[in-house]
Amino acid sequence: PHLANSNGVMQGGLIATLIDIVGGRLVLRGLSPGQPIATSDLTVHYLAPVAIGPARAQATVLRRGRRSVVISVEVHDVGADRLAAVSTIAFAVLQPRQTEPTT
């Protein structure tokens, strides 16, 4: 109930956050440890509410390049056995920060 909006369904912003986290974790699997990434584009199509739950997200790599990775994510309302949202999310693969020498 604490994740529901005034209509009693999961807040859309939380669904978008779930998509971002699941997509980012998939991107990190293919990179060197500590390699920084940043979300560069996120599109979500809300198809049905997550009313029963739990929400389950599954991510798939659409394209993996040296500087960007594009992911597709589906979110399902498991309790209702239905597709709740689909998303395409792009991540920029950043250059590691150079640390300043300490004196």
Rosetta constraint file for C-alpha pairs under 8 A:
AtomPair CA 1 CA 8 HARMONIC 7.23 0.50
AtomPair CA 3 CA 9 HARMONIC 7.80 0.50
AtomPair CA 3 CA 10 HARMONIC 5.61 0.50
AtomPair CA 3 CA 11 HARMONIC 6.36 0.50
AtomPair CA 3 CA 14 HARMONIC 7.76 0.50
AtomPair CA 4 CA 8 HARMONIC 5.04 0.50
AtomPair CA 4 CA 9 HARMONIC 4.75 0.50
AtomPair CA 4 CA 10 HARMONIC 4.36 0.50
AtomPair CA 4 CA 11 HARMONIC 5.51 0.50
AtomPair CA 5 CA 9 HARMONIC 5.69 0.50
AtomPair CA 5 CA 10 HARMONIC 6.15 0.50
AtomPair CA 5 CA 11 HARMONIC 5.31 0.50
AtomPair CA 8 CA 51 HARMONIC 6.91 0.50
AtomPair CA 9 CA 49 HARMONIC 6.11 0.50
AtomPair CA 9 CA 50 HARMONIC 5.64 0.50
AtomPair CA 9 CA 51 HARMONIC 4.60 0.50
AtomPair CA 9 CA 52 HARMONIC 7.83 0.50
AtomPair CA 10 CA 14 HARMONIC 7.13 0.50
AtomPair CA 10 CA 15 HARMONIC 7.36 0.50
AtomPair CA 10 CA 49 HARMONIC 6.95 0.50
AtomPair CA 10 CA 50 HARMONIC 5.41 0.50
AtomPair CA 10 CA 51 HARMONIC 6.49 0.50
AtomPair CA 11 CA 15 HARMONIC 6.66 0.50
AtomPair CA 12 CA 16 HARMONIC 6.31 0.50
AtomPair CA 12 CA 46 HARMONIC 7.93 0.50
AtomPair CA 13 CA 17 HARMONIC 6.16 0.50
AtomPair CA 14 CA 18 HARMONIC 6.11 0.50
AtomPair CA 15 CA 19 HARMONIC 6.24 0.50
AtomPair CA 15 CA 75 HARMONIC 7.79 0.50
AtomPair CA 16 CA 20 HARMONIC 6.22 0.50
AtomPair CA 16 CA 44 HARMONIC 6.97 0.50
AtomPair CA 17 CA 21 HARMONIC 6.18 0.50
AtomPair CA 18 CA 22 HARMONIC 6.10 0.50
AtomPair CA 18 CA 57 HARMONIC 7.27 0.50
AtomPair CA 19 CA 23 HARMONIC 5.92 0.50
AtomPair CA 19 CA 57 HARMONIC 6.83 0.50
AtomPair CA 19 CA 73 HARMONIC 6.35 0.50
AtomPair CA 19 CA 75 HARMONIC 7.63 0.50
AtomPair CA 19 CA 87 HARMONIC 7.38 0.50
AtomPair CA 20 CA 24 HARMONIC 5.93 0.50
AtomPair CA 20 CA 39 HARMONIC 7.59 0.50
AtomPair CA 20 CA 42 HARMONIC 7.91 0.50
AtomPair CA 20 CA 89 HARMONIC 7.44 0.50
AtomPair CA 21 CA 25 HARMONIC 6.17 0.50
AtomPair CA 22 CA 26 HARMONIC 6.42 0.50
AtomPair CA 22 CA 57 HARMONIC 6.92 0.50
AtomPair CA 22 CA 58 HARMONIC 7.28 0.50
AtomPair CA 22 CA 59 HARMONIC 6.55 0.50
AtomPair CA 22 CA 73 HARMONIC 7.88 0.50
AtomPair CA 23 CA 27 HARMONIC 6.36 0.50
AtomPair CA 23 CA 59 HARMONIC 5.85 0.50
AtomPair CA 23 CA 71 HARMONIC 6.22 0.50
AtomPair CA 23 CA 72 HARMONIC 7.65 0.50
AtomPair CA 23 CA 73 HARMONIC 6.85 0.50
AtomPair CA 23 CA 89 HARMONIC 7.17 0.50
AtomPair CA 24 CA 28 HARMONIC 6.23 0.50
AtomPair CA 24 CA 37 HARMONIC 7.89 0.50
AtomPair CA 24 CA 39 HARMONIC 7.86 0.50
AtomPair CA 24 CA 91 HARMONIC 7.51 0.50
AtomPair CA 25 CA 29 HARMONIC 6.52 0.50
AtomPair CA 26 CA 30 HARMONIC 7.44 0.50
AtomPair CA 26 CA 59 HARMONIC 7.01 0.50
AtomPair CA 26 CA 60 HARMONIC 7.83 0.50
AtomPair CA 26 CA 61 HARMONIC 7.74 0.50
AtomPair CA 27 CA 31 HARMONIC 7.09 0.50
AtomPair CA 27 CA 61 HARMONIC 7.87 0.50
AtomPair CA 27 CA 69 HARMONIC 6.86 0.50
AtomPair CA 27 CA 71 HARMONIC 7.96 0.50
AtomPair CA 27 CA 91 HARMONIC 7.78 0.50
AtomPair CA 28 CA 32 HARMONIC 7.71 0.50
AtomPair CA 28 CA 33 HARMONIC 7.89 0.50
AtomPair CA 28 CA 35 HARMONIC 7.70 0.50
AtomPair CA 28 CA 37 HARMONIC 7.95 0.50
AtomPair CA 31 CA 35 HARMONIC 6.33 0.50
AtomPair CA 34 CA 96 HARMONIC 7.81 0.50
AtomPair CA 35 CA 93 HARMONIC 7.57 0.50
AtomPair CA 35 CA 94 HARMONIC 7.21 0.50
AtomPair CA 35 CA 95 HARMONIC 7.41 0.50
AtomPair CA 35 CA 96 HARMONIC 6.10 0.50
AtomPair CA 36 CA 93 HARMONIC 6.37 0.50
AtomPair CA 36 CA 94 HARMONIC 5.39 0.50
AtomPair CA 36 CA 95 HARMONIC 6.93 0.50
AtomPair CA 36 CA 96 HARMONIC 6.24 0.50
AtomPair CA 37 CA 91 HARMONIC 6.27 0.50
AtomPair CA 37 CA 92 HARMONIC 5.53 0.50
AtomPair CA 37 CA 93 HARMONIC 4.67 0.50
AtomPair CA 37 CA 94 HARMONIC 5.44 0.50
AtomPair CA 38 CA 91 HARMONIC 5.39 0.50
AtomPair CA 38 CA 92 HARMONIC 5.27 0.50
AtomPair CA 38 CA 93 HARMONIC 6.82 0.50
AtomPair CA 38 CA 94 HARMONIC 7.32 0.50
AtomPair CA 39 CA 89 HARMONIC 7.34 0.50
AtomPair CA 39 CA 90 HARMONIC 6.02 0.50
AtomPair CA 39 CA 91 HARMONIC 4.42 0.50
AtomPair CA 39 CA 92 HARMONIC 6.30 0.50
AtomPair CA 40 CA 89 HARMONIC 7.70 0.50
AtomPair CA 40 CA 90 HARMONIC 5.50 0.50
AtomPair CA 40 CA 91 HARMONIC 5.19 0.50
AtomPair CA 40 CA 92 HARMONIC 5.92 0.50
AtomPair CA 41 CA 89 HARMONIC 5.57 0.50
AtomPair CA 41 CA 90 HARMONIC 5.03 0.50
AtomPair CA 41 CA 91 HARMONIC 7.03 0.50
AtomPair CA 42 CA 87 HARMONIC 7.18 0.50
AtomPair CA 42 CA 88 HARMONIC 6.07 0.50
AtomPair CA 42 CA 89 HARMONIC 4.43 0.50
AtomPair CA 42 CA 90 HARMONIC 6.50 0.50
AtomPair CA 43 CA 87 HARMONIC 5.45 0.50
AtomPair CA 43 CA 88 HARMONIC 5.42 0.50
AtomPair CA 43 CA 89 HARMONIC 6.31 0.50
AtomPair CA 44 CA 85 HARMONIC 6.75 0.50
AtomPair CA 44 CA 86 HARMONIC 5.90 0.50
AtomPair CA 44 CA 87 HARMONIC 4.43 0.50
AtomPair CA 44 CA 88 HARMONIC 6.84 0.50
AtomPair CA 45 CA 85 HARMONIC 5.47 0.50
AtomPair CA 45 CA 86 HARMONIC 5.33 0.50
AtomPair CA 45 CA 87 HARMONIC 6.15 0.50
AtomPair CA 46 CA 84 HARMONIC 6.14 0.50
AtomPair CA 46 CA 85 HARMONIC 4.45 0.50
AtomPair CA 46 CA 86 HARMONIC 6.79 0.50
AtomPair CA 47 CA 83 HARMONIC 6.98 0.50
AtomPair CA 47 CA 84 HARMONIC 5.03 0.50
AtomPair CA 47 CA 85 HARMONIC 5.18 0.50
AtomPair CA 47 CA 86 HARMONIC 7.60 0.50
AtomPair CA 48 CA 82 HARMONIC 7.74 0.50
AtomPair CA 48 CA 83 HARMONIC 6.86 0.50
AtomPair CA 48 CA 84 HARMONIC 4.42 0.50
AtomPair CA 48 CA 85 HARMONIC 6.83 0.50
AtomPair CA 49 CA 77 HARMONIC 7.72 0.50
AtomPair CA 49 CA 84 HARMONIC 5.81 0.50
AtomPair CA 50 CA 54 HARMONIC 7.70 0.50
AtomPair CA 50 CA 55 HARMONIC 6.58 0.50
AtomPair CA 50 CA 76 HARMONIC 7.59 0.50
AtomPair CA 50 CA 77 HARMONIC 5.10 0.50
AtomPair CA 50 CA 80 HARMONIC 7.93 0.50
AtomPair CA 50 CA 84 HARMONIC 6.22 0.50
AtomPair CA 51 CA 77 HARMONIC 7.23 0.50
AtomPair CA 51 CA 80 HARMONIC 7.54 0.50
AtomPair CA 52 CA 77 HARMONIC 6.72 0.50
AtomPair CA 52 CA 78 HARMONIC 7.58 0.50
AtomPair CA 52 CA 79 HARMONIC 5.17 0.50
AtomPair CA 52 CA 80 HARMONIC 6.01 0.50
AtomPair CA 53 CA 77 HARMONIC 5.11 0.50
AtomPair CA 53 CA 78 HARMONIC 5.59 0.50
AtomPair CA 53 CA 79 HARMONIC 5.00 0.50
AtomPair CA 53 CA 80 HARMONIC 7.12 0.50
AtomPair CA 54 CA 77 HARMONIC 5.98 0.50
AtomPair CA 54 CA 78 HARMONIC 5.61 0.50
AtomPair CA 54 CA 79 HARMONIC 6.34 0.50
AtomPair CA 55 CA 75 HARMONIC 6.49 0.50
AtomPair CA 55 CA 76 HARMONIC 5.61 0.50
AtomPair CA 55 CA 77 HARMONIC 4.83 0.50
AtomPair CA 55 CA 78 HARMONIC 6.09 0.50
AtomPair CA 56 CA 75 HARMONIC 5.52 0.50
AtomPair CA 56 CA 76 HARMONIC 5.24 0.50
AtomPair CA 56 CA 77 HARMONIC 6.61 0.50
AtomPair CA 56 CA 78 HARMONIC 6.63 0.50
AtomPair CA 57 CA 73 HARMONIC 6.56 0.50
AtomPair CA 57 CA 74 HARMONIC 5.55 0.50
AtomPair CA 57 CA 75 HARMONIC 4.32 0.50
AtomPair CA 57 CA 76 HARMONIC 6.38 0.50
AtomPair CA 58 CA 73 HARMONIC 5.55 0.50
AtomPair CA 58 CA 74 HARMONIC 5.44 0.50
AtomPair CA 58 CA 75 HARMONIC 6.61 0.50
AtomPair CA 59 CA 71 HARMONIC 6.56 0.50
AtomPair CA 59 CA 72 HARMONIC 5.60 0.50
AtomPair CA 59 CA 73 HARMONIC 4.30 0.50
AtomPair CA 59 CA 74 HARMONIC 6.59 0.50
AtomPair CA 60 CA 71 HARMONIC 5.63 0.50
AtomPair CA 60 CA 72 HARMONIC 5.22 0.50
AtomPair CA 60 CA 73 HARMONIC 6.40 0.50
AtomPair CA 61 CA 69 HARMONIC 7.49 0.50
AtomPair CA 61 CA 70 HARMONIC 6.23 0.50
AtomPair CA 61 CA 71 HARMONIC 4.58 0.50
AtomPair CA 61 CA 72 HARMONIC 6.37 0.50
AtomPair CA 62 CA 69 HARMONIC 7.73 0.50
AtomPair CA 62 CA 70 HARMONIC 5.45 0.50
AtomPair CA 62 CA 71 HARMONIC 5.28 0.50
AtomPair CA 62 CA 72 HARMONIC 6.46 0.50
AtomPair CA 63 CA 69 HARMONIC 5.67 0.50
AtomPair CA 63 CA 70 HARMONIC 5.14 0.50
AtomPair CA 63 CA 71 HARMONIC 7.08 0.50
AtomPair CA 64 CA 68 HARMONIC 6.49 0.50
AtomPair CA 64 CA 69 HARMONIC 4.49 0.50
AtomPair CA 64 CA 70 HARMONIC 6.50 0.50
AtomPair CA 65 CA 69 HARMONIC 5.80 0.50
AtomPair CA 66 CA 93 HARMONIC 7.12 0.50
AtomPair CA 67 CA 92 HARMONIC 5.89 0.50
AtomPair CA 67 CA 93 HARMONIC 4.81 0.50
AtomPair CA 67 CA 94 HARMONIC 7.10 0.50
AtomPair CA 68 CA 90 HARMONIC 6.89 0.50
AtomPair CA 68 CA 91 HARMONIC 5.53 0.50
AtomPair CA 68 CA 92 HARMONIC 4.52 0.50
AtomPair CA 68 CA 93 HARMONIC 5.35 0.50
AtomPair CA 69 CA 90 HARMONIC 5.68 0.50
AtomPair CA 69 CA 91 HARMONIC 5.24 0.50
AtomPair CA 69 CA 92 HARMONIC 6.66 0.50
AtomPair CA 69 CA 93 HARMONIC 7.43 0.50
AtomPair CA 70 CA 88 HARMONIC 7.08 0.50
AtomPair CA 70 CA 89 HARMONIC 5.79 0.50
AtomPair CA 70 CA 90 HARMONIC 4.37 0.50
AtomPair CA 70 CA 91 HARMONIC 6.41 0.50
AtomPair CA 71 CA 88 HARMONIC 5.77 0.50
AtomPair CA 71 CA 89 HARMONIC 5.25 0.50
AtomPair CA 71 CA 90 HARMONIC 6.21 0.50
AtomPair CA 72 CA 86 HARMONIC 7.43 0.50
AtomPair CA 72 CA 87 HARMONIC 5.66 0.50
AtomPair CA 72 CA 88 HARMONIC 4.64 0.50
AtomPair CA 72 CA 89 HARMONIC 6.39 0.50
AtomPair CA 73 CA 86 HARMONIC 5.78 0.50
AtomPair CA 73 CA 87 HARMONIC 5.07 0.50
AtomPair CA 73 CA 88 HARMONIC 6.40 0.50
AtomPair CA 73 CA 89 HARMONIC 7.73 0.50
AtomPair CA 74 CA 83 HARMONIC 7.24 0.50
AtomPair CA 74 CA 84 HARMONIC 7.73 0.50
AtomPair CA 74 CA 85 HARMONIC 5.88 0.50
AtomPair CA 74 CA 86 HARMONIC 4.58 0.50
AtomPair CA 74 CA 87 HARMONIC 6.42 0.50
AtomPair CA 75 CA 83 HARMONIC 6.18 0.50
AtomPair CA 75 CA 84 HARMONIC 5.54 0.50
AtomPair CA 75 CA 85 HARMONIC 5.04 0.50
AtomPair CA 75 CA 86 HARMONIC 6.30 0.50
AtomPair CA 76 CA 81 HARMONIC 7.07 0.50
AtomPair CA 76 CA 82 HARMONIC 5.69 0.50
AtomPair CA 76 CA 83 HARMONIC 4.45 0.50
AtomPair CA 76 CA 84 HARMONIC 5.06 0.50
AtomPair CA 76 CA 85 HARMONIC 6.96 0.50
AtomPair CA 77 CA 81 HARMONIC 5.84 0.50
AtomPair CA 77 CA 82 HARMONIC 5.52 0.50
AtomPair CA 77 CA 83 HARMONIC 6.34 0.50
AtomPair CA 77 CA 84 HARMONIC 5.97 0.50
AtomPair CA 78 CA 82 HARMONIC 6.78 0.50
